[in-house]
Amino acid sequence: MKIVLAPMEGVVDHLMREMLTQIGGYDLCITEFVRVVDQKLPARVFTRLCPELLQGGKTRAGTPVRVQLLGQEPHWLAENAARAVELGSPGVDLNFGCPAKTVNKSRGGAVLLKETETLYRIVKAVRDAVPAQFPVSAKIRLGYDDTSLALDNAKAIAEAGASSLAIHARTKSDGYRPPAYWPWIAKIKQQVKIPLVANGEIWNAEQALLCQQQSQCQDIMLGRGALAMPNLARHIRDQAAPLPWPEVLALLMHYSEFEIAGDKGKYYANRVKQWFSYLKLQYPEAQQLFSQLRLLTKSRDILQLLEQQRSD
């Protein structure tokens, strides 16, 4: 079994990747997407979203980090894919699953699931541009409004030369509403020969096992569940107990110090609130703390509240 940490825009940044891979259990991380429009992007764009490129394309814990690209122009995606691996990314991932309205309006992410031929041309162009030793993976949903193109899209991506395919087992219209339709992944597996990675609605070890059984996939990708239980990968892989709340608080303090230093506090309040919105699904203590924290906007006030909670 391989466990992949999912890309989550504005949530799983390099600091979160650093922290979660230090806890352990992950075989691979995928970055937040690099938006590609109509040019070859400068190196600084890649290293800003993926500073791991400056340390051999891995987190400090040694977990490989693959750059993800999002766009709709095969030529420019190919040019930027080649640049990503030149800069040290151990492969390239292509985003065909992002449900964000702003992204879809500009013909990126999940909206391309309506265009099977475009998916093929993008993957083919990127595969041709990237040296053979580097994997080219993709991530899709089951469709945009429905699942009518799910099999065609997966087959097109496989035929274009993708190394593997992660499937979030919901459509764009489903959003993140449960359930995830894992049996659909098993249907796709019967049609394509490349490795598949199952994603969606995995919050604990029992659901991971059920996902593997219903999807007929050994490999899984964790997203929101990894934020709700910071040691979820170890919980699944090694049957580790969920991290105790005092240790989660210590992680929050550790993350806070780095996030504030890295962004000078600019995004910290929003990011820590986002993380709490997931933590409260697993920890009653987080639910109680979030009711106070959500009213705060200044980094120092949030830090003070966390410190107070730790000392209680």
N, C-alpha and C positions, 0 to 999 in steps of 0.2 A: 504493500500500500504506500502510495505517495500522498502527502498532504501539502496542498498549496494554499498560501495566504492570498486571498482575493484582493484585487485592486478596488479601493473604495475612495472615490473622489472627495477630497477635503477631509478625510478621516484617517485613512491608513497612509500617513506620510512617512518619511524616512525614520523619524523618531519612534513612531509606533511600530514600524517594522523592526527597528533595533531592539525595542523592548520585548516584543512578542517572540522574536527568534532567540533572544537570550533565555527566555523561559523554556523554549525548545519544542521539538516535535515537527517542525516544518522542513520540507525538502526544497521549497522554492517560494519566492515572493514575486508578485507582479506589481509594477508601479502604478500610481495614478497615471491617467493617460497624458501623453504629449500630443497636443492638438496640431495637426498638420493641415495646412491649407494649400498654399501655392509656392512654397519655397523650401530650400534646404536650410534647416534651422541651425543656428550657431551652437557650438558645444555647450555654452552656458545654460541654454534652455534645458538640455538633457541633464546636466550636473545639478541644476537647481532642484529638479524633481527626483533625481536619482544620484545623490552625492556618493552612493556606494560605487559608482563608476570610478571614483578616485581611489578606491581601495580594492581593486581587482574584481569589481562587479559582485561583491558579497557584503553582507552585514558583518559586523565584528564577530558575530557568533559563527560565521562561515557559511551562512545560507545564501545561495545564489539569488540575485535580484535581476529579473528580466524587464527591460523597458517595454511599456505598452504604448502603441501609437493609435490615434483615432483620426479618421479623415475619410475622404471619398475619392481622391484622385490617385489612381494606381501609380503613376509615375512619381509623384512627390512622396507618397508613402514608401515606395521602393528606395528613393534617394535617402530618405531619413532613416529607414531601416538599416541601410548600409552604414550610415554614419553612427547609428547607435552601437552596432557591433564593433566598429572601428574604435569607438570611445571606451569599449570594455564590457558592453552588455553581453551576457552569455546567452544570446538569442533575442528574439523579438516576439512580442505578443500583439495581436490586432483586436481592437475593440469593436465588436458588432452587437453589443448588448446594452450599452448605456441608455437608460430610459429618460434621461433629463430632457425636458422640453426644449431648452435653449440649444442643446447639442443636436437634437433631432431636427429642429427647424433649419439648421445649417447643414443638413444632410450628413450627419455623423451618427455613430452608434447604432441603436436598434432600428432606426428607420431604414437602414440598408437591408434589413431582413425582408423587405418588399422587393429587393432587386437581386435575384439569385446570380444573374450574369455579372453584376458589379462585384459581388463577393468573390466570384471566381477570378475576375481580372485583377482585383487587388491582391489576393493571396498569391496568384501566379507571378505577378510583377515583383512582389516582395521576396518570394522564394527564389526567383531568378537573380535577384540583386544581392542576396545574402549568401556568403560562402556556405557550402553544404554541411560543414561541421557544426553550424549554429542552428538550433531549432527555430522554426517559425510556427508559433501556436496562435490559436484564435479563441475568442470567447463569444458565444451567441446566447440568445434566448430562444425559446421554442417558436417565436414568431413575433410579429408586431401586434396585430389585432387578434389573430387566431393562429392555429398550428398548421394551416394548409400547406405552407412551404417548408416546414421543419425538415423533412427528409431531403428535399431538393437542395436546400441550403447547406445541410451537412455534407451531402454528397459532392456538391460543387467545391466546398472548402477542402475536402479530402482529395478530390481529383486535381485540384490546383497545386497540391504538394505540401499542404500543412503537415507539420510533424505530430500535432495533437490538437484536440478540440475540447474546450471546457464548455459545458452546457448548463446554463441556469434554467432549471426546469419550470419556467413560467414564461408567458408572453409579456411583451411590453405593457399591454393593457392590464395584465394581472398585477403589475407593479411588484410589491413585496407581500401581497396578501397571501396567507396560507390557503391551501396547501401548495407544496411544490409537487409537480407531476413527474416524479422519478421514473415511473414505468415508460414514459415517453423516451427517456434516454436509452432504455433497453431496446425499443423499437429502432432507434437510430443506429444502435450498435450492430444490429443485424444487417444494416445497409452499408456501413462504412468500415474500413479495415484499420484506420489509424486509432491510436489510443484515445479514449474519451475520459474526461474528468467530470464527475457529477458535482453539481453546485445547487444550493438553495435549501433553506429551512433545516439546516443541521445545527442544532443547539446543544446536543449532548451525545454521549457515546451510543445510547440506544438508537437515536435517530440516525447517527452515522451508519450503524449496522443495517438499519432498515433501508436507508438510502442505497447502500451497497447491494443489498438483496434485490430491491425493486428495479434499480438501474442496471444491474449486472456489471457494475464498474467497481473496481478495487480502489481507484484513485479518486480523491475527493478534494473539493476546494471550500475553504471556510471563509466567510465574510463577517456578517453581523454577529454570528455566534462566537467568533473569536474575540469580539469586543465585550460581549456579555460575560464570557468566562475566559479571562486572559490565558489560562493554561488549557484551553479546550483541546489543542492538538495533543498534548500529553495525556489528557483525560481520555481521549479516543485511542491513542496509540498504546499507552502504558497503563490504562485504568487508574490513573492518578485521581485522587479526590479533587473536587473543585477547590481552587485557591481560597484559603480563608480570608475573610473580609479585612483583617488587619494587614495582611500582605498585599491585598489589592490597594488599600489606602497608601501603603509605602510606595507601590508602583505609581500611583497617581501623583504623589509628591515628586518622585523621580522624573516622571514625564513632564510635570509642571516646570521644574527647574530648566530642563533642556528646551522645552517649547518656548518659554519666555525668553531665554537667552538667544535661541535661534531666530525667532520672529520679532524680538523686542516687544513681546506681549500683544502684537497686533491682532492675531487670530486666536490667541489662547482661550479667551472666555468662550467663544463659540465652539472651539474644538473640545474643550473639557465638558461642556454641556452636552455636546453630541455623544461623547463617550458615556456620560452618565445616563443618557436616554437608553443605552443598551445595557449598561451594568444593572440598572434597576429591574431588568427582566430576570436577572439571576439572584440579585442580592437585595433583601428587604431593607438593609441599612442604606443602600444607595438610593432607594425610593424616598426614604425619610430625608436624607441629606439633599437630594435633588430639589425638594420643595423649597428649601432655603437658597440653594445655589442658583436656581434659575432666575432669581430676582437680581443677582449681582452682575455687574458689567466690568468691574475693574479687577485686574489680575491680582493686585495685593489683597483685595477683599476675599477673593476666592481662595487664595493661598492661606489666608488667616483662618477661614472656615475649615479648610482641610487639616491644618495644624491643630486646631481646637478639637476636631473629631479624633485625631490620632492620640491626643493627650488625655481624652476622656476615658 
